[in-house]
Amino acid sequence: MSALPYTLEPLQRKTIGLIVLQSDETIEQEFRSVMPQSVNLHISRVPSGLEVTRDSLQSMRDHLPAAAGLLPQTLQFDAIGYGCTSGTAQIGVDEIAAQVHAGAKTHHVSEPVSALLAACRTLALKRLAILSPYLEDVSQHLRNVLATQGVETPVFGSFEEAEEQKVVRIDGASIKAGAVELAQSDQIDGIFLSCTNLRTFDVIAEIEGVTGLPVLSSNQVLAWHLSQLAGVSLDAPQLGKLIGNS
């Protein structure tokens, strides 16, 4: 056998990691549809229940270091995201960051709650209508967390669904109709489509066009925030006013 010479290329691309719920069928596909080719996107998964309850959300906490540890250990990530909105509200932003840092090397950690708050600051939003697929007790905790950070949610609507296999198949027409109905209120200055398993990328611009309000979604704000933290830009006009103002 001959030992053949080789050379090594320097790592020049930005690196973003994403920890996805085992039951989530949406976020990975939506992220890959908008991330620029200049980004290396690496995915790991964390065990999660088939039904969303406060207990099932809390149980993910202890699995986060192992999930982060399954990302390439040779890399220093520019940013890593945890893809669960209600799970973030339940576990806590600081705790999620600590657990992710325990498993992987990264400059930044984000999740949909921190990303949503950053998006609200960018667009100067203070009062959101929330459209959620989940049961009210799960969503109420998220609303409480947002209120402590100065973002009120005076309008709330839900599909009242706990099963993830049904959440992922809620169609775009239902999401659009629900958001437009909530937007009839004069108490809001924006709309938030909550849940990383909810397919929102195809309807954000449509809802903005009908309502005239900025529309945010869990996957949209997290993709935007991670790209901001990593120092890259998303070329995704279908993601609405948030991307246009970045």
C-alpha positions in Angstrom: 0.0 0.0 0.0 1.2 3.5 -0.8 0.7 6.3 1.7 -0.7 9.1 -0.3 -0.2 12.8 0.5 -3.1 15.2 1.1 -3.7 18.7 2.2 -6.4 20.1 4.5 -8.7 23.0 3.7 -9.3 25.6 6.4 -12.8 25.7 7.8 -14.3 28.8 6.2 -18.1 28.3 6.6 -20.2 29.4 9.5 -21.4 26.5 11.6 -24.9 26.4 13.1 -26.2 23.5 15.2 -29.9 22.7 15.8 -31.3 20.4 18.5 -34.6 19.2 17.2 -37.4 17.3 19.1 -37.6 13.7 18.2 -41.3 14.2 17.4 -40.7 17.3 15.2 -41.1 16.8 11.5 -41.1 20.5 10.4 -38.2 22.6 11.8 -35.3 20.8 10.0 -37.0 21.1 6.6 -37.9 24.7 7.1 -34.4 25.6 8.3 -32.7 23.9 5.3 -35.0 25.8 2.9 -33.7 29.2 4.0 -30.1 28.8 5.3 -27.5 30.1 2.8 -25.0 27.8 1.3 -22.3 29.6 3.3 -23.6 27.9 6.5 -22.9 24.3 7.6 -26.1 23.3 9.4 -25.7 20.3 11.8 -28.8 18.6 13.4 -29.2 16.6 16.5 -32.3 15.3 18.2 -33.6 15.1 21.8 -36.1 12.6 23.1 -39.6 14.0 23.4 -43.1 12.8 24.0 -45.7 12.1 21.4 -48.1 14.4 23.4 -47.1 17.9 24.6 -47.7 18.4 28.4 -45.8 20.5 30.9 -44.2 17.3 32.3 -43.1 16.1 28.9 -41.6 19.5 28.1 -39.7 19.6 31.4 -38.3 16.1 30.9 -36.2 17.2 27.9 -33.9 19.2 30.2 -31.8 16.3 31.3 -31.4 15.0 27.7 -30.0 18.3 26.3 -26.3 17.8 27.1 -26.3 14.4 25.4 -28.2 15.7 22.4 -25.8 18.6 22.1 -22.9 16.1 22.5 -24.0 14.3 19.4 -23.2 17.3 17.3 -19.6 17.2 15.8 -17.3 17.6 18.7 -14.4 18.8 16.6 -16.3 22.0 15.8 -16.6 25.3 17.6 -20.1 26.3 16.6 -21.0 29.9 15.9 -24.5 29.3 17.3 -26.6 26.4 18.5 -30.4 26.5 18.7 -32.8 24.4 20.7 -36.0 24.0 18.7 -38.9 24.0 21.2 -40.9 27.1 22.1 -43.0 25.7 24.9 -40.1 23.6 26.2 -38.0 26.8 26.5 -40.7 28.5 28.5 -41.0 25.5 30.8 -37.3 24.8 31.3 -36.0 28.4 31.2 -33.7 30.2 28.8 -30.6 30.2 31.1 -31.0 26.6 31.9 -31.2 25.6 28.3 -28.1 27.6 27.5 -26.2 25.9 30.4 -27.3 22.4 29.3 -26.3 23.0 25.6 -22.9 24.4 26.6 -22.4 21.3 28.7 -22.6 19.2 25.6 -21.1 21.2 22.8 -18.7 24.1 22.1 -20.5 27.1 20.9 -20.2 30.9 21.0 -24.0 31.4 21.3 -27.2 29.5 22.3 -30.7 30.5 21.3 -34.2 29.1 21.3 -37.6 30.4 20.1 -38.3 32.5 23.2 -35.0 34.5 23.1 -35.4 34.7 19.4 -38.9 36.0 19.6 -38.0 38.7 22.1 -35.1 39.8 19.9 -37.5 39.9 16.9 -40.0 42.0 18.9 -37.2 44.4 19.8 -36.2 44.7 16.1 -39.8 45.4 15.0 -40.8 47.4 18.1 -43.6 45.0 18.9 -45.2 45.1 22.4 -48.5 43.3 22.1 -48.9 40.0 20.2 -51.7 37.7 19.3 -50.5 34.2 19.8 -51.8 31.3 17.7 -50.8 28.0 19.2 -51.7 24.4 18.4 -51.4 23.3 22.0 -53.6 23.1 25.1 -54.1 26.3 27.0 -52.1 25.3 30.1 -49.0 24.7 28.0 -49.3 28.0 26.2 -50.2 30.0 29.3 -46.7 29.4 30.7 -45.2 30.9 27.5 -47.4 33.9 27.8 -46.4 34.4 31.4 -42.7 34.3 30.4 -43.2 36.8 27.6 -45.0 39.2 30.0 -42.1 39.3 32.4 -40.0 40.5 29.4 -42.4 43.3 28.5 -44.3 41.6 25.7 -48.0 41.3 26.3 -50.3 38.7 24.7 -53.8 40.1 25.0 -55.2 37.9 22.2 -54.8 34.1 22.2 -56.2 31.3 20.0 -55.4 27.6 20.0 -56.2 24.5 17.9 -56.3 22.7 21.2 -54.3 19.8 20.0 -51.8 17.8 22.1 -50.7 15.2 19.7 -47.6 16.1 17.6 -48.5 13.8 14.7 -51.6 16.0 14.2 -49.9 19.3 14.9 -47.5 18.8 12.0 -50.4 18.1 9.6 -52.5 21.2 10.4 -52.7 22.8 7.0 -51.7 26.2 5.9 -55.3 27.3 5.2 -56.2 26.6 8.9 -53.2 28.5 10.2 -53.9 31.5 7.9 -57.6 31.5 8.9 -56.8 31.3 12.6 -54.2 34.1 12.4 -56.5 36.4 10.4 -59.3 35.9 12.9 -57.1 36.8 15.8 -55.8 39.9 13.9 -59.3 41.4 14.1 -58.4 42.7 17.5 -57.2 46.3 17.9 -55.2 45.3 20.9 -52.2 43.9 19.1 -49.3 45.1 16.9 -48.1 41.7 15.7 -48.9 38.0 15.4 -46.9 35.0 16.7 -47.4 31.5 15.3 -46.1 29.4 18.1 -44.6 25.8 17.8 -41.6 24.6 15.8 -43.7 21.6 14.4 -46.3 24.0 12.9 -45.6 24.6 9.2 -45.6 28.3 8.8 -43.1 29.4 6.2 -45.6 29.2 3.3 -48.2 31.4 5.0 -46.2 34.2 6.8 -46.2 36.6 3.9 -49.8 35.8 3.0 -51.0 36.6 6.5 -49.0 39.8 6.6 -50.6 40.8 3.3 -54.1 40.3 4.6 -53.7 41.7 8.1 -51.0 44.4 7.5 -49.3 43.2 10.7 -45.9 41.7 11.2 -46.1 37.9 11.5 -43.6 35.9 13.5 -43.3 32.2 13.9 -41.1 29.9 16.1 -39.0 28.6 13.2 -38.8 31.9 11.5 -37.5 33.8 14.5 -35.1 31.1 15.5 -33.6 30.8 12.0 -33.3 34.6 11.9 -31.7 34.9 15.4 -29.2 32.1 14.9 -28.1 33.6 11.6 -27.7 37.0 13.2 -25.6 35.4 16.0 -23.5 33.6 13.4 -23.0 36.7 11.4 -24.8 35.6 8.2 -27.9 36.9 6.4 -31.0 35.0 5.3 -32.2 35.6 1.8 -35.8 34.6 2.5 -38.4 37.3 1.5 -41.1 34.7 2.1 -40.4 35.1 5.8 -41.9 38.6 5.9 -41.2 41.9 7.5 -38.7 40.5 10.1 -36.2 39.5 7.3 -36.9 42.7 5.4 -36.0 44.8 8.5 -32.8 42.9 9.3 
